[in-house]
Amino acid sequence: MIINNMKGLYTRFNKVQLLRGGREYFDCLVETIERTEQFIHLQYYIFDADDTGQRVADALKKAAERGVKVFLLVDGFASQQLPGEFIADLKKSGVHFRWFQPLLKGKGFYFGRRLHHKVVVADGVISLVAGLNVSNRYNDMPEHSAWLDWAVIAEGEVSAELYTICRMLWYKSSYSKQLAREKPEEIKPSGIKDICEVRVRRNDWVRRKNQVTRSYLEMFRDAKEEIIIMSSYFLPGKKLRKRMEQAARRGVRIRLILAGRSDIRIAKYAERYMYRWLINKKIKIFEYQPNIVHGKIGVCDKTMVTVGSYNFNNISAYASLELNLDIRNKPFAEDTHQKLVRIIETDCEEINETNAKVYQGFGQRIAQRVSYEVVRLMIFVFTFYFKQKE
């Protein structure tokens, strides 16, 4: 069975669970690998050869050695530091390894096009869609806690659709006609009877896909009461800002969970340049204090959730391959809403007109404006393309 859901419709029979990043996610990932019987696709932006990467690699090698077909696709830019011996060891054990669009190579060359999504599909039945990569910084380690991030583990129809996407991307990354020759693996029925509507949303501007962006635009358009969004590197483009403003004018309560500190300092300065605009539009800002925010998740009216790899900036909108799951299920959405509210109440500092002045001094505003313009220029250059696929 192979599912090709070109219209991005909701699948119906699924079971989903929200995972917080760190130990919870990586324990689930390794357990999923160990339970795989036939085949597994893993596609990541960053895959490091540290303790976390080695643990995942060891599980993949054991799976390959027991006869599971293992396909690992990683971004050719963000993961270029992977040692050759690490890759050779994977291949020796039977793991199929491939780079996505190595820097300065590839047909239909697109400067800045990166594999930013984080997807795992096992046997076409179980899948994980996440915002986090395979690296110590996303894991709970003895010397530090994990960056704040989220993932969803899903069983059911949506996993078959994700298998189709991962399979096509794997074979297309080789620039060969292998896709036409290779038959898709047989997917056994999941047996899931739970009704939970889930749809796959993708952004890949080169191939005219902007589904994740549309999901957020629709969220702001259709919201009646409340939206909570957690995002790292929050620099929304004009369309999203306009929809946010329109929703706020209608009386929709909008709360943003942003980074109190960032792994990219210039990005945080640029983000804070927008605070005055957000406060003026009655949009609430909460900066997360314990650690770095890397999660990308939104919940609307306690009825719909979107979670995945998409950041609120034009790199995600136009330059990278992104993938989110939209989940339309009231109990799941209510639970997600509750988790985000708890983070706001216990781990965040609200930024309002009074304390925002700390970030609004003359020198600070100049630094923020310069950072904002520099980041905008970087995004423009990063998203410039030589050839757009028709």
Phi, psi and omega per residue, in radians:
M1 nan 2.388 3.077
I2 -2.434 2.280 -3.069
I3 -1.920 2.238 3.099
N4 -2.166 1.584 -3.039
N5 -1.633 1.356 -3.032
M6 -1.167 -0.480 -3.066
K7 -1.536 -0.036 3.122
G8 1.153 0.708 -3.137
L9 -1.416 2.799 3.106
Y10 -1.314 2.327 2.898
T11 -1.474 2.751 -2.929
R12 -1.891 -0.759 -3.009
F13 -1.693 1.701 -3.101
N14 -2.563 2.760 2.984
K15 -2.232 2.224 -3.052
V16 -2.250 2.676 3.069
Q17 -2.495 2.333 3.088
L18 -1.449 2.297 3.111
L19 -2.016 2.378 2.969
R20 -1.454 2.563 -3.133
G21 -1.093 3.107 -3.125
G22 1.574 -2.562 -3.043
R23 -0.994 -0.691 -3.111
E24 -1.029 -0.771 -3.129
Y25 -1.197 -0.846 -3.034
F26 -1.241 -0.554 3.017
D27 -1.105 -0.725 3.120
C28 -1.151 -0.718 3.135
L29 -1.078 -0.851 -3.130
V30 -1.124 -0.708 3.099
E31 -1.085 -0.690 3.108
T32 -1.100 -0.759 3.099
I33 -1.063 -0.765 -3.101
E34 -1.169 -0.484 -3.128
R35 -1.514 -0.194 -3.078
T36 -1.138 2.381 -3.098
E37 -1.857 -0.669 -3.015
Q38 -1.999 -0.972 -3.044
F39 -2.685 2.719 3.098
I40 -2.598 2.334 3.041
H41 -1.897 2.310 3.021
L42 -2.220 2.237 -3.126
Q43 -2.334 2.078 -3.036
Y44 -2.358 2.702 3.030
Y45 -1.376 -0.891 3.132
I46 -2.089 2.240 3.014
F47 -2.336 1.882 -3.079
D48 -1.707 2.670 3.122
A49 -1.620 0.787 3.108
D50 -1.754 -2.864 -3.092
D51 -1.042 -0.752 3.141
T52 -1.160 -0.821 3.110
G53 -1.072 -0.672 3.134
Q54 -1.164 -0.668 3.111
R55 -1.090 -0.785 3.122
V56 -1.159 -0.742 3.134
A57 -1.072 -0.721 3.123
D58 -1.071 -0.712 3.110
A59 -1.138 -0.672 3.120
L60 -1.162 -0.719 3.141
K61 -1.123 -0.730 3.109
K62 -1.115 -0.677 3.109
A63 -1.107 -0.794 3.137
A64 -1.089 -0.685 -3.108
E65 -1.190 -0.400 3.089
R66 -1.658 0.166 3.009
G67 1.790 0.055 3.085
V68 -1.333 2.384 3.028
K69 -1.380 2.042 -3.064
V70 -1.992 2.165 -3.136
F71 -2.104 2.057 -3.135
L72 -2.077 2.020 3.134
L73 -2.046 2.157 -3.133
V74 -2.248 2.720 -3.110
D75 -1.170 2.347 -3.068
G76 -1.286 -0.221 3.101
F77 -1.730 -0.961 -3.033
A78 -1.208 -0.459 -3.110
S79 -1.890 0.316 -3.041
Q80 -1.166 -0.238 3.128
Q81 -1.441 -0.010 3.107
L82 -1.027 2.190 -3.128
P83 -1.120 2.541 3.128
G84 -1.044 -0.652 -3.125
E85 -1.206 -0.519 3.089
F86 -1.134 -0.801 3.129
I87 -1.166 -0.746 3.140
A88 -1.062 -0.663 3.131
D89 -1.144 -0.684 3.068
L90 -1.076 -0.850 -3.105
K91 -1.114 -0.664 3.141
K92 -1.061 -0.568 -3.141
S93 -1.448 -0.085 3.111
G94 1.811 0.089 3.096
V95 -1.341 2.288 3.057
H96 -1.469 2.028 -3.075
F97 -2.022 2.460 3.134
R98 -2.667 2.549 3.021
W99 -1.543 2.541 2.959
F100 -1.678 2.101 3.049
Q101 0.772 1.176 3.076
P102 -0.932 2.554 -3.074
L103 -0.963 2.290 3.098
L104 1.201 0.331 3.103
K105 -2.337 2.784 2.992
G106 2.040 2.479 3.039
K107 -1.209 2.675 -3.101
G108 1.004 0.759 -3.013
F109 -0.904 2.292 -3.107
Y110 -2.334 1.917 -3.093
F111 -1.223 2.051 3.124
G112 1.750 -0.165 3.139
R113 -1.268 2.077 -3.042
R114 -2.272 2.626 3.044
L115 -1.452 1.613 -3.060
H116 -1.706 -0.207 -3.122
H117 -1.326 2.789 -3.111
K118 -2.264 1.735 -2.982
V119 -2.329 2.419 3.030
V120 -2.285 2.327 3.087
V121 -2.319 2.142 -3.127
A122 -1.974 2.092 3.090
D123 1.026 0.263 -3.126
G124 1.193 0.227 -3.056
V125 -2.088 -0.698 -3.133
I126 -2.008 2.401 -3.126
S127 -2.498 2.687 3.010
L128 -2.206 2.250 3.048
V129 -2.109 2.240 -2.947
A130 -2.484 3.010 2.991
G131 -1.822 -0.151 -3.024
L132 -1.832 2.657 -3.142
N133 -1.720 -3.101 3.114
V134 -1.715 1.696 -3.084
S135 -2.927 2.692 -3.120
N136 -0.994 -0.588 -3.061
R137 -1.145 -0.378 3.124
Y138 -1.656 0.067 -3.060
N139 -2.081 2.772 3.043
D140 -1.462 1.965 -3.095
M141 -1.988 2.832 3.132
P142 -0.975 -0.580 -3.065
E143 -1.628 -0.183 3.135
H144 -2.847 2.754 3.044
S145 -1.554 2.862 -3.086
A146 -1.275 2.645 2.940
W147 -1.056 2.629 -3.121
L148 -1.290 2.091 -3.083
D149 -2.691 2.993 -3.056
W150 -2.433 2.713 3.043
A151 -2.599 2.863 3.032
V152 -2.198 2.307 2.942
I153 -1.779 2.256 -3.057
A154 -2.228 2.462 3.003
E155 -2.153 2.392 3.093
G156 2.218 -2.683 -2.995
E157 -1.060 -0.650 -3.078
V158 -1.111 -0.490 3.140
S159 -1.194 -0.598 3.076
A160 -1.136 -0.671 3.091
E161 -1.164 -0.715 3.112
L162 -1.128 -0.611 3.065
Y163 -1.044 -0.782 3.119
T164 -1.010 -0.777 -3.130
I165 -1.116 -0.842 -3.116
C166 -1.131 -0.709 -3.141
R167 -1.093 -0.813 -3.128
M168 -1.123 -0.707 -3.141
L169 -1.180 -0.653 3.105
W170 -1.043 -0.890 -3.079
Y171 -1.278 -0.597 3.105
K172 -1.170 -0.481 -3.129
S173 -1.218 -0.203 -3.138
S174 -1.641 -0.131 -3.119
Y175 0.940 0.668 3.114
S176 -2.182 3.105 3.100
K177 -1.667 0.388 -3.069
Q178 -1.119 -0.551 -3.116
L179 -1.011 -0.720 -3.118
A180 -1.216 -0.507 -3.091
R181 -1.450 -0.608 -3.039
E182 -1.478 2.205 3.072
K183 -1.372 2.478 3.098
P184 -1.138 2.612 3.100
E185 -1.168 2.613 3.121
E186 -1.345 2.274 -3.139
I187 -1.851 2.163 3.095
K188 -1.339 2.569 3.080
P189 -0.998 2.402 -3.090
S190 -1.288 -0.474 -3.105
G191 1.355 0.109 -3.130
I192 -1.262 2.211 3.114
K193 -1.913 -0.156 3.117
D194 -1.111 2.430 3.087
I195 -1.701 1.935 3.093
C196 -2.559 1.937 -3.053
E197 -1.338 2.161 -3.128
V198 -2.381 2.369 3.036
R199 -2.274 2.576 3.088
V200 -1.504 2.334 3.102
R201 -2.177 2.297 -3.057
R202 -2.251 2.561 2.952
N203 -2.090 2.171 3.037
D204 -2.759 1.529 -2.999
W205 -1.025 -0.557 3.132
V206 -1.055 -0.595 3.133
R207 -1.861 0.441 3.006
R208 1.085 0.629 3.098
K209 -1.993 2.154 3.058
N210 -2.410 0.764 -3.014
Q211 -1.189 -0.668 -3.116
V212 -1.162 -0.759 3.078
T213 -1.008 -0.759 3.136
R214 -1.106 -0.646 3.110
S215 -1.042 -0.754 3.121
Y216 -1.221 -0.679 3.082
L217 -1.061 -0.739 3.111
E218 -1.163 -0.635 3.124
M219 -1.054 -0.838 3.135
F220 -1.184 -0.580 3.138
R221 -1.218 -0.702 -2.975
D222 -1.695 -0.208 -3.071
A223 -1.043 2.456 3.137
K224 -1.936 -0.540 -3.042
E225 -2.211 -0.967 -2.951
E226 -2.669 2.501 3.014
I227 -2.294 2.322 2.971
I228 -2.097 2.255 3.138
I229 -2.245 2.318 2.951
M230 -1.921 2.284 -3.104
S231 -2.644 2.484 2.945
S232 -1.714 2.660 3.104
Y233 0.965 1.009 -3.003
F234 -1.478 1.724 3.084
L235 -2.457 1.262 -3.068
P236 -1.141 2.582 3.083
G237 -1.348 -3.103 -3.029
K238 -1.064 -0.747 -3.093
K239 -1.104 -0.778 -3.141
L240 -1.179 -0.682 3.105
R241 -1.092 -0.700 3.138
K242 -1.106 -0.784 3.135
R243 -1.160 -0.646 3.075
M244 -1.062 -0.809 -3.133
E245 -1.085 -0.758 3.136
Q246 -1.094 -0.720 3.123
A247 -1.123 -0.766 3.128
A248 -1.079 -0.671 3.117
R249 -1.129 -0.549 3.119
R250 -1.326 -0.111 -3.135
G251 1.710 0.145 3.085
V252 -1.236 2.278 3.104
R253 -1.422 2.063 -3.117
I254 -2.006 2.156 3.096
R255 -2.131 2.292 -3.139
L256 -1.964 2.256 3.005
I257 -1.796 1.940 -3.073
L258 -2.088 3.031 -3.094
A259 -1.332 2.309 2.963
G260 -1.344 -0.566 3.007
R261 -2.416 2.625 -3.007
S262 -2.218 2.683 3.043
D263 -1.328 -0.213 3.097
I264 -2.160 1.728 -2.987
R265 -1.049 -0.731 -3.098
I266 -1.109 -0.581 3.120
A267 -1.158 -0.641 3.130
K268 -1.213 -0.703 3.068
Y269 -1.054 -0.768 -3.141
A270 -1.115 -0.701 3.133
E271 -1.093 -0.742 -3.114
R272 -1.209 -0.353 3.049
Y273 -1.076 -0.470 -3.129
M274 -1.465 -0.160 -3.025
Y275 -1.033 -0.713 -3.131
R276 -1.045 -0.777 3.124
W277 -1.078 -0.805 -3.121
L278 -1.084 -0.784 3.141
I279 -1.114 -0.720 3.114
N280 -1.099 -0.512 3.138
K281 -1.567 0.140 3.104
K282 1.157 0.540 3.071
I283 -1.709 2.177 -3.043
K284 -1.390 2.404 -3.141
I285 -2.061 2.294 3.084
F286 -2.268 2.115 3.128
E287 -1.661 2.175 3.136
Y288 -1.309 2.263 -2.982
Q289 -1.720 -0.674 -2.966
P290 -1.112 -0.576 -3.030
N291 -2.785 -2.976 3.139
I292 -1.413 2.360 3.050
V293 -1.497 2.182 3.040
H294 -2.195 -0.055 -3.074
G295 -1.297 2.683 3.115
K296 -2.362 1.746 -3.039
I297 -2.648 2.550 3.094
G298 -2.477 2.515 3.084
V299 -2.305 2.365 -3.051
C300 -2.145 2.144 3.033
D301 0.927 0.443 3.141
K302 0.985 0.473 -3.135
T303 -2.225 -0.408 -3.052
M304 -2.440 2.423 3.131
V305 -2.240 2.468 2.946
T306 -2.175 2.351 -3.086
V307 -2.591 2.506 3.136
G308 2.865 -2.354 -2.994
S309 -1.851 -0.084 -2.960
Y310 -1.345 2.138 3.024
N311 -1.654 2.715 3.126
F312 -1.448 1.216 3.037
N313 -2.770 3.000 -3.017
N314 -1.344 -0.222 3.013
I315 -1.170 -0.803 3.072
S316 -1.170 -0.614 -3.099
A317 -1.234 -0.639 -2.949
Y318 -2.202 -0.342 -2.948
A319 -1.985 -0.456 -3.009
S320 -1.952 2.754 2.954
L321 -1.439 2.056 -3.110
E322 -2.127 2.670 3.099
L323 -2.561 2.198 3.051
N324 -2.135 2.789 2.901
L325 -1.907 2.251 2.958
D326 -1.642 2.197 -3.066
I327 -2.122 2.053 -3.104
R328 -1.900 1.569 -3.074
N329 -2.741 2.069 -2.989
K330 -1.096 -0.848 3.125
P331 -1.036 -0.727 3.122
F332 -1.131 -0.761 -3.123
A333 -1.155 -0.701 3.116
E334 -1.112 -0.706 3.114
D335 -1.146 -0.738 3.108
T336 -1.108 -0.775 3.099
H337 -0.997 -0.780 -3.126
Q338 -1.097 -0.724 3.128
K339 -1.095 -0.738 -3.130
L340 -1.218 -0.680 3.095
V341 -1.091 -0.701 3.125
R342 -1.085 -0.691 3.096
I343 -1.124 -0.744 3.103
I344 -1.027 -0.776 -3.037
E345 -1.309 -0.532 -3.015
T346 -1.884 -0.440 -2.966
D347 -2.168 0.104 -3.027
C348 -2.143 2.697 2.972
E349 -1.918 2.184 3.103
E350 -1.312 2.367 3.078
I351 -1.780 1.990 -3.127
N352 -2.166 -3.022 -3.089
E353 -1.035 -0.573 -3.088
T354 -1.290 -1.024 -3.070
N355 -1.402 -0.208 3.065
A356 -1.152 -0.344 -3.137
K357 -1.091 -0.413 3.071
V358 -1.046 -0.567 -3.115
Y359 -1.718 0.058 -2.994
Q360 -2.029 0.283 3.050
G361 -1.128 2.866 -3.060
F362 -0.991 -0.863 -3.137
G363 -1.124 -0.709 3.123
Q364 -1.102 -0.749 -3.126
R365 -1.102 -0.692 3.111
I366 -1.099 -0.818 3.137
A367 -1.077 -0.701 3.135
Q368 -1.177 -0.745 -3.140
R369 -1.120 -0.764 3.105
V370 -1.075 -0.789 3.124
S371 -1.065 -0.747 -3.138
Y372 -1.046 -0.810 -3.123
E373 -1.205 -0.661 3.117
V374 -1.126 -0.791 3.139
V375 -1.119 -0.723 3.088
R376 -1.043 -0.729 3.111
L377 -1.129 -0.741 3.121
M378 -1.067 -0.740 3.129
I379 -1.125 -0.717 3.122
F380 -1.071 -0.799 -3.135
V381 -1.160 -0.731 -3.083
F382 -1.129 -0.536 -3.083
T383 -1.666 0.025 3.101
F384 -1.176 2.386 -3.131
Y385 -2.239 2.661 3.137
F386 -1.581 -0.537 -3.082
K387 -2.586 2.149 3.105
Q388 -1.803 2.253 -3.112
K389 -1.209 2.346 3.108
E390 -1.469 nan nan
